[in-house]
Amino acid sequence: MRALAAVSVLLILVYVQAQQSPHRPSASSRPGHAKAVDPGTVENGAYRNPSFGFTYKIPFGWVDRTDKMRDDSTDPTKAQLLLAVFERPPEVASDAVNSGVVIAAESVSNYPGLKTAADYFGPLGGLTAKQGFTPEADPYEFAVGARKLARADYSKQRGKDTVRQSSLAMMAKGYVVSFTFIGGSEDETEDLIQGLSFGSGVGPKSRP
């Protein structure tokens, strides 16, 4: 069984949702939608995005599949995949959880009534539930340095393994930006979150 057979869809929930939903209004019917953002760059083992002002330090030895998974569309109303990295190449067969990090941005105009980043976990929660993930608690505020984001944690039993997913979200420049971390344990997802920083590069505070 390939490592990502049960996990890959979960990792890119945000991105897939934007591409697959058949009921989303057309771009012409959504006034004031966000403009395209800088996709960011990877250099010296770190991904940097100047549009949203954050950096993610990629774990050493991980593989970058962003280009292969990214939609080449320039339509700013579609989800924009910014980063997709994995512990092992997705094509390598394994029964173990293939940990990963996916960062994406979607126009806020795709979600009528969305007022806060925490509201985003309403539609996201529906997708995770369909994939067998169970929320561990209600969304809560989480600080990454001086930046406050919304966070939600999920888990799923897969055989003898427990798959952990933690998602952070923020609203900026007409977008909701999501950071999805998947690992085989709570400690692992926490370690992955530590790679995210804003501005001065100060790391996130510990989970309450």
C-alpha positions in Angstrom: 0.0 0.0 0.0 1.4 3.4 -0.9 2.0 5.7 2.0 -0.1 8.5 0.6 -3.0 6.2 -0.5 -5.0 7.2 2.6 -3.4 10.5 3.4 -2.6 12.5 0.3 -6.2 13.8 -0.1 -6.3 14.8 3.5 -3.1 16.8 3.2 -4.4 18.9 0.3 -8.0 19.3 1.5 -8.0 23.1 1.0 -6.5 22.9 -2.4 -8.7 20.1 -3.6 -11.9 21.7 -2.3 -11.4 24.8 -4.4 -10.8 22.7 -7.6 -13.6 20.2 -7.2 -16.6 22.1 -5.8 -19.2 22.2 -8.5 -21.4 24.8 -6.8 -18.9 27.7 -6.6 -19.9 30.9 -8.3 -17.9 32.0 -11.3 -15.3 34.7 -11.1 -17.4 37.2 -12.8 -20.1 36.8 -10.2 -17.7 37.4 -7.3 -16.9 41.1 -7.2 -13.7 42.2 -5.5 -12.0 38.9 -5.5 -8.4 38.8 -4.4 -5.6 39.3 -6.9 -3.0 36.6 -7.6 -0.3 36.4 -5.0 3.4 35.7 -5.2 3.8 31.9 -5.1 7.0 32.2 -3.0 10.4 30.6 -3.4 12.4 27.8 -1.8 16.0 28.6 -1.0 18.5 27.1 1.4 15.9 24.7 2.8 13.3 27.3 3.5 10.1 28.4 1.8 9.5 32.2 1.8 6.4 34.0 0.8 6.7 37.8 0.6 3.0 38.4 -0.1 1.9 37.0 3.3 5.2 37.6 5.2 6.0 34.1 6.4 8.7 31.5 6.2 8.6 27.8 6.5 11.7 25.8 7.3 11.4 22.5 5.4 12.6 19.5 7.4 16.0 18.2 6.1 15.7 15.6 3.4 12.1 16.1 2.6 10.9 16.1 -1.0 9.1 19.0 -2.6 6.1 18.1 -4.8 4.7 21.6 -5.1 5.2 22.0 -8.8 3.8 18.6 -9.7 0.6 19.2 -7.5 0.1 22.9 -8.4 -2.6 24.0 -10.8 -1.1 26.2 -13.6 -4.2 28.3 -13.8 -3.7 32.0 -13.2 -7.3 32.5 -12.0 -7.0 34.1 -8.6 -10.4 32.8 -7.5 -9.0 29.2 -7.5 -7.0 27.8 -4.6 -3.3 28.5 -5.0 -1.0 25.8 -3.7 2.0 27.5 -2.2 4.0 24.6 -0.8 3.6 20.8 -0.6 6.5 18.8 0.9 6.6 15.3 2.2 8.9 13.2 4.4 9.2 10.6 1.6 8.5 10.6 -2.1 4.8 9.8 -2.6 5.6 7.1 -5.1 7.6 5.1 -2.5 5.5 2.2 -1.1 5.2 2.1 2.7 2.7 1.2 5.4 3.9 4.1 7.6 2.3 7.6 7.6 4.1 9.8 5.1 4.2 13.1 7.0 3.8 16.3 5.1 3.1 20.0 5.1 0.8 21.8 2.6 0.3 25.5 2.5 -2.4 27.0 0.3 -4.3 30.3 -0.2 -7.9 30.8 -1.3 -9.9 33.9 -2.1 -12.1 34.9 0.8 -14.8 35.6 -1.8 -15.2 31.8 -2.2 -16.7 31.7 1.2 -19.7 34.0 1.6 -20.2 35.0 5.2 -16.6 34.2 6.3 -15.7 36.8 8.9 -12.9 35.2 10.8 -10.2 32.6 10.2 -11.9 30.3 12.7 -15.0 30.3 10.5 -13.0 28.6 7.8 -12.9 25.4 9.8 -16.6 25.0 9.2 -16.3 23.9 5.6 -12.9 22.3 6.3 -14.4 20.2 9.1 -16.9 18.8 6.7 -14.2 17.6 4.4 -12.1 16.1 7.1 -15.1 14.3 8.5 -15.7 12.7 5.1 -12.2 11.3 5.2 -12.7 9.8 8.6 -10.9 12.5 10.7 -12.4 13.4 14.0 -11.9 16.9 15.5 -10.1 16.8 18.9 -11.6 20.1 20.1 -13.2 23.3 18.8 -11.0 25.7 16.8 -8.9 27.9 19.1 -6.5 30.9 18.8 -2.8 30.0 18.3 0.1 32.3 18.3 3.0 32.0 15.9 5.4 34.6 17.2 3.4 37.8 17.3 0.9 36.6 14.7 -2.4 35.1 15.9 -4.0 32.4 13.8 -6.9 30.0 14.2 -6.1 26.3 14.7 -8.0 23.0 14.6 -6.7 19.5 15.3 -7.9 16.2 13.9 -7.0 12.6 14.2 -7.8 9.3 12.4 -7.0 5.7 13.2 -5.4 3.9 10.3 -4.6 0.3 11.2 -2.2 0.4 14.1 -1.3 4.0 13.3 -3.0 7.3 14.4 -2.8 10.0 11.7 -2.7 13.5 13.2 -3.6 16.6 11.2 -3.3 20.1 12.6 -4.4 23.0 10.5 -3.8 26.7 11.0 -5.6 29.5 9.1 -5.3 33.3 8.8 -7.0 36.0 6.7 -4.8 38.4 4.8 -5.1 40.5 1.6 -8.4 39.1 0.6 -7.3 35.5 1.1 -7.6 32.8 3.7 -4.2 31.1 4.0 -4.1 27.6 5.4 -1.2 25.6 6.8 -1.8 21.9 7.1 0.5 19.6 9.0 0.2 15.8 9.0 2.2 13.4 11.1 2.2 10.1 12.9 2.0 11.6 16.3 1.0 14.8 18.2 4.7 15.5 18.9 5.5 15.2 15.3 2.9 17.6 14.1 4.0 20.1 16.8 7.6 19.8 15.6 6.4 20.5 12.1 4.5 23.6 13.2 7.7 24.9 14.8 9.1 25.4 11.3 6.6 28.3 10.6 7.5 31.9 11.4 6.4 35.4 10.5 8.3 38.6 10.2 11.2 38.3 12.7 11.2 34.5 12.5 10.1 33.9 16.1 8.7 30.4 16.4 5.2 29.5 17.7 4.2 29.2 21.3 3.5 25.8 22.7 -0.1 24.5 22.5 -2.1 25.4 25.6 
